[in-house]
Amino acid sequence: MPVPLSKRTFAGFLMGGLFLFFFRIRVFMLFLILEGLSLWLLFSANSYQGVVWLNSSNAVAGRILEISGTVNSYFYLNTENAELARENANLNARLKAMEAERASFGLDTMHFPRPIEYKYRVAKVINNSVARVKNFMTINRGTEDGIKAGMGVISALGVVGRVKNCSAHYSTITSALHSDMLISAGIKRNNAFGTIRWEGNNPYQARMLYIARHIKPLVGDTIITSDYSTVFPSGIMVGKIAKIKLNDNETFYDITVNLSTDFSTLSYVYVIENTLKAERDSLQQPTNPELK
Amino acid sequence: MNSKAIFRIVVYFLNFLALQWLVARNLNLGGIAFCHAYIGAILLLPIEFNAVMVLLLAFASGLMTDVFYDTPGLHAAAAVFAAWLRHLNQKILTPAGGYEDYMEVSVGSMGLRWYLLFMLPVLFFHSLMLFLLEYASLDHILLILAKAAASSAFTLIIILIVQNALYRPQGNR
């Protein structure tokens, strides 16, 4: 509405002009606000517990993924079967070996009872990806089944990842194929220990870091989880060394590992609860606050 | 805009989102070309749809897509960026006489040249934004550019297939 010239004040002019200006650039302003909000979510969501529902372990998304997963799983029945059969064979072999061990030892008076350290729970993978730089998967077990954030996850073939978020019936897992995921691992043959980290491109290979010059790793050496991890029991298969490089000016080897778990066909996994984790962490933290 | 047109837009929109969440999420060619079909839902909105609404819809659909990808904010950021680019691009590409009511974002209505000029830049910069944020570094810039180029072409093909398979043109214009 036009205001008579005599009644126009400077403030009035400024306000009208200002509103007009903001109205003209409203699309750009809204763009900036929404973009800022998204980026804030992206860069702070990992530590911010308030947006914990914003992932695939929330009930609605979990249900949808479960339905689409049941359809998909029919296409992988063969591989699943083969994997289960192989695991059966492995377990049988271990049972036989342990029976033999028990028979030869007889009564061991030095043995003292120790609480059971690890509990295993089986879960089905209902959502998975290997193609991104930061990969996650979703399983159909949650807090009601006793799953908690931070527990380790393995498959019959080897290490899989770590639980990130839980809802009542679903959990999301940070896959080992996640560029920020570090796994404490060692070479089985000589107990040298280092860290496994995924490079972000090939889902079948990862990098092993911090193996010092004086150690002699060989191509084909088995890599297993080390005793230092509180997430995984020691001795879980990680992979085999595929390539070794040692540059003259570097302290550590450049080792490429073939991962033993095939993440692209993962169907059933085991969630591992370390019942003594809290005790061990509370002992280690005051000594070395950096250790987790 | 009559109720039939609104119904059509809603069906379009939900179709593309469902496609993304259930199927396209698992599609990739050689680890280079990814399908971000949900951007089709935003790009194919009526040409002169309110830009504020486009931005809000893009943010909402991006956020919902993020729920399925476990990447809070990543797809939302890229989708909002794409919606803003769409707004700019639609202004740049205004035909000599301005847009008419019957015009829609399709090859049949606007011609192949306009369609490609409208879709491809937005798709490319959407993918580029997405991969830049995902890698969060410029170390792999060549790989990122290759992924963005391949992904935008792949996404365009999927959008074209969906658009032409599900929606018959409304008579000859």
Interface residues (C-beta under 8 A of the other chain):
Chain A: R26 V27 F28 L30 F31 L34 E35 L37 S38 L39 W40 L41 L42 F43 A45 V51 L54 N55 S56 N58 A61 I64 L65 S68 N72 N127 S129 A131 R132 V133 K134 F136 T138 T172 G200 N201
Chain B: W21 L22 R25 N26 N28 G31 F34 A51 V52 L55 L56 A58 F59 G62 L63 D66 V67 F68 Y69 D70 T71 P72 G73 L74 A76 A77 V80 F81 A83 W84 H87 L133 E134 Y135 H140 L143
